[in-house]
Amino acid sequence: MTQNITNTGTQPAFRRQPSGLDILFIEVNKALEVLSGAAQATRPNPAGEPDVTDPELSEAEKRHAAGLMRVNHVGEVCAQALYRGQSIMCKDPQIRQVLLHAAEEEVDHLSWCHDRLGELKSHTSLLNPLWYAGSFTLGVMASVAGVPKNLGFMAETERQVEQHLESHLASLPAQDERSRKIVTQMRDDEIGHRTTAEVNGAEELPAPVKQAMRFMSKIMTTLAYRV
């Protein structure tokens, strides 16, 4: 039990700590929100509203841009699951807030990618439930390893995501400014998340772990581009 003081300063109020079942319901609700596309951004879309003056893409360019944005959307689904999994077992309240704040910003990315896929008349990955479950499990495992390794996992994840986004900026159709603006803002935010993790004591991960993360990421991006 934790004790809070009411605004009057005269009557103590008692607040029940969330039980394991409460946490389970919260996380299931969050997963459904993410996977259903109901999650809403809190910041304006960097691409702004669609305009009739936007350059027209060929069908091939639309398919390629949609494939890349689907990969980015999957990355944000994974980020949501990963950070929420990492926060569950985190014993440090300050670091837990760092993880949850990063997850909140990733909701913006999730929403922006979802909107862009709709504009491109495409769809999100059919394997999103699998990506979410796997990433949530990895997040819990990282959290159990302790704060330095937990933050190290966050920093390395963001470092690899930065590299993916840079490659997407180079690969997107030259006239697809809407996708480019979204990806640019996402990259800048990921740099901020990595820096935050490093400042707060992220521990460098062993080389085999980094290689395993890259291998898993390669599988995910290859499948997500198409499915």
Secondary structure as GFF3:
##gff-version 3
##sequence-region A 1 227
A	DSSP	beta_strand	2	5	.	.	.	ID=ss1
A	DSSP	beta_strand	12	15	.	.	.	ID=ss2
A	DSSP	alpha_helix	20	36	.	.	.	ID=ss3
A	DSSP	alpha_helix	59	88	.	.	.	ID=ss4
A	DSSP	alpha_helix	93	119	.	.	.	ID=ss5
A	DSSP	alpha_helix	128	144	.	.	.	ID=ss6
A	DSSP	alpha_helix	147	171	.	.	.	ID=ss7
A	DSSP	alpha_helix	177	199	.	.	.	ID=ss8
A	DSSP	alpha_helix	207	226	.	.	.	ID=ss9
###
